[in-house]
Amino acid sequence: MLDPLILLALMAVGMLAGFVDAIAGGGGMISVPALLSAGIPPVAALATNKMQSIVGTTMAVVTYWRRGFIELPRLVPALALSFAGSLLGALTVSRLDVSLLTIAVPVALIAIALYFLFAPKLSDADRAARLPFAPFVPVLGFVIGLYDGIFGPGTGSFFTIGFVLLFGLGLTRAAGNTKALNLVTNLAALVVFIPQAQVVWPVAAVMALGQVVGGYIGARTGIRYGASIIRPLVVVVSILLALKLLFFP
């Protein structure tokens, strides 16, 4: 049984992770190291992180949706294929060699950070889409969902850049749609983790309380300040994730 003070600290970690995740993704960069520091084994830490983060992500999705930044009916096929891709990735990861991803993913994340840093026209205004939304967002969902099930880091950044570059969404709408698809990719992972009894439920519960608050405040902050906060946070999160993968795998 963990010390109550450690549980209280993990609740605060959940709040901070939920706040960052609701705006730019990458909350696991905060919560997973905290779980490991609390003495939770690596696989259990990953499973517990997925469980607690789902609560904050759900809160963020509801907040973005209620304020009109997510059109859920349009996303239904993409939600289904994102779930399927993530589940397939989680079920097959043990048979795959993912060593190449430890180099390729940081390079991709740095490229995303540079794009968000220097692209002059990134804003909350929608732009002309390069691909039609209905047939190709499900493809994006399946591909990135598959990646999330196999490896995971940077999933939020990859979804966001896809919505901005390929489908012309403004940054706030891109953030909202990203959270919706990321929610189902995390749920797919839990389909694998929960039967294996990997989730540490008391820890997941207290961190979920923090996630409710952090996810709500983060989504409201993203909606209020839009591109002015989403853009720099995506840059910071992408660079930090890249550095972590390169130097602290």
N, C-alpha and C positions, 0 to 999 in steps of 0.2 A: 504494500500500500504506500503510495507516494505521500510525502509530507504535505500538509494543507497549504503551507507557504509556497511550495513548488507548484501545486495545483493553481493557486492564485496567480502566480507568475505566468503559468501557461495560459490562463484565461486572458491575461493582458497581451500575451504574444498572439493569441487568436484574434484579439481585437485589432492589433496592428496589422497582422497578416491579412485580415479581411478587408481592412481599409485600402491597403496597397493593391490587393487582388481585384477589388471592385473597379479600380480605375485603370490599372495597367497590366494586371496579371502578375505572376511571380511571387505570390504570397508564400508559397512553399519554401522559397529561399529563406524566409524568416522562421517559419514554423517547424520545418524538418530539422534544422540544426538544434533548435530548442528542445525538440522531442528526444533527439539523440543525447543531448547534454543532460537530460533528466534520467538517463539510463535505460531508455527503451530500445530494444534491439532494432537493427536497421529495417527489416521487413515490416515489423510491427509499427515502427515509426512512420513508414510510408503509408501503410494501411490506415493508421489512426489519423494521419494528416489528410488523406482523402476524405475520411468520414467527417472530420470537423470542418474542412473547407467547403464541403457541399452545403452546409447550413448557411455560411456567409454568401456563397455564390447564389444560392436560392434567393436570399434576401436582396442581393444586388439585382438579380434578374427581375424579380417582382417590382422593384423600385424603378428600374429602367422601363419596364413594360407599362406600368401605370402612368408614366409620363410620356408615353408615345414613342419611345426610342426603339422598341422591338415590335415587329409585326409577327406575332407567333404563328398565325395560319400559314404565312409564306415560308416559315422556317421548319414546319413539320417534317417534310422529307429530309432536310438536312439534319435535323435532330435524330431521326431514325438511323440515318447512315453514319452519323458521328458516333452514335452508341455502338453500332455494328462494327465499325472500324476499330474503335478502342477495345471492344471485347475480343475481337480477332487478334489484335496485337498483344493483349494481355495473355491470351491462351497460347500464343506461339512464341513468345519472347524467349523462353528457355531453349528453343531450338535454333535461335538466330545468333549470329556474331554481330554485336552492335558496336564493336571497337571503332569502326570508321565514324560513327556518329559523334564520338567524343571530340573529334576534330571538326567535322563538317558542321555540327550544330553551333558551336561558338562562332565560326566564321559567318554563318547565316545570321546569327543574332547581332554581330557587330555590323553587318551590312544593313540590317533593319534599323539599328540605332543611328547609323550615318544617314540613312534615308529620312528618318523622322527628324533628325537634327538639321539637315540642310535643304530638304525639299521646301521650296518657297510657298507653295499654295495649300499646304495642309491646314484645314480649318474644320469647323462644324458644318460647313455647307456641303451638300452632296454634289458630286461631279458626274460627268458622263461615264457610264460603266464601260469597261473593256469587254466584259462578257455578260450575257443575260443572266439575271439572278436565279430564276426558277430552275433551269437545268444544271447550272454549274455550282451553285452553293452546296448542294448535296455532295458533289464530287469533292469540293474543298473539305467538307465535313468528314467524309470518309477517309481521305488521305491524311489529314492532320489528326483525326481520331486514331487511325492506325499508328501513327507516330507516337501519340500520347500513350497508347497501350504498350508500346514497345520500349519507349525511352522516357519521354515526358517533358523535360525542362524546355521552357520557351514556348509551350503550346499556345498560351494567350497571345504572345507576340506574333506568332505565325498566323493565328486566326485574324488578328487585327490588321496586319499588313495585307492579308488576302482580301478582307472586306474593303480596305481603302484603295489598294492598287487595282484589283480586278473588278470590283463591283461599285466603285465610286462613292461609297458611303462616307459621310462626314465622320469625324473622329468620335463624337459622342454616340452616334448610332452604331459605329463599328465596335465601340467598347461594349455596348449593350448586347449586340448580337454575338460577340465573342463570349460573353459570360454565359449566354444561353447554351451555346454549343459546348463550351467547356464544362458546364454542369453535367451534361449527359455523358461526356467522355469520362468524367470522374465516377459517375454512377456505374458505368460499365466495369471499371476497375474494381469497384466494391463487390460486384457480382462474383469476382474471383476471390477477393480477399476475405469476405465475410464467412463463406463456408470453410475457409482454412483457419478460422478463429484467430486471425491476426490483429483485429482491431482491439485496442485497449479502451474499453467502453467508458470507464470513469474519466479518463483523460480526454477522450473525444467529447464527452458531455460538457465538461467545464470549458474546454476551448471553443465548443460550439456556441456557448453563451456569449463569449467575447466576439465570435464571428458574426453573430446577429447584429450586434452594435456596430462593429467595424464595417461589415458589408453594407449596412444601411447608410452610415455616414459617408463611406467611400463613394457609393453610388450617387448620393445627393451632391457630394462635392464635385464628382465628375460631371453631373448634369448642370450644376450651377456655373462652374468655371470652364467647362468644355475643353476645347483644344489647348487652352493656355495652361492647363494642368495635365491633361492626358498626354500631350506630346512630350514634355520633358520627363514625365514619369516612365513612359515607354522607353525612352532613350536610356535613362538611368537603370531601369530593371534589365533591359536587354544587355547592357554592358556588364553589369554585375553578374548576371547569369553566365555570360560568356567567360568572364574571368574565373568564376567558381569552377566551371567545367574544365577549363584549361589547367588551373593550378591547384584546385582542391576537388578532384573527381571523386 
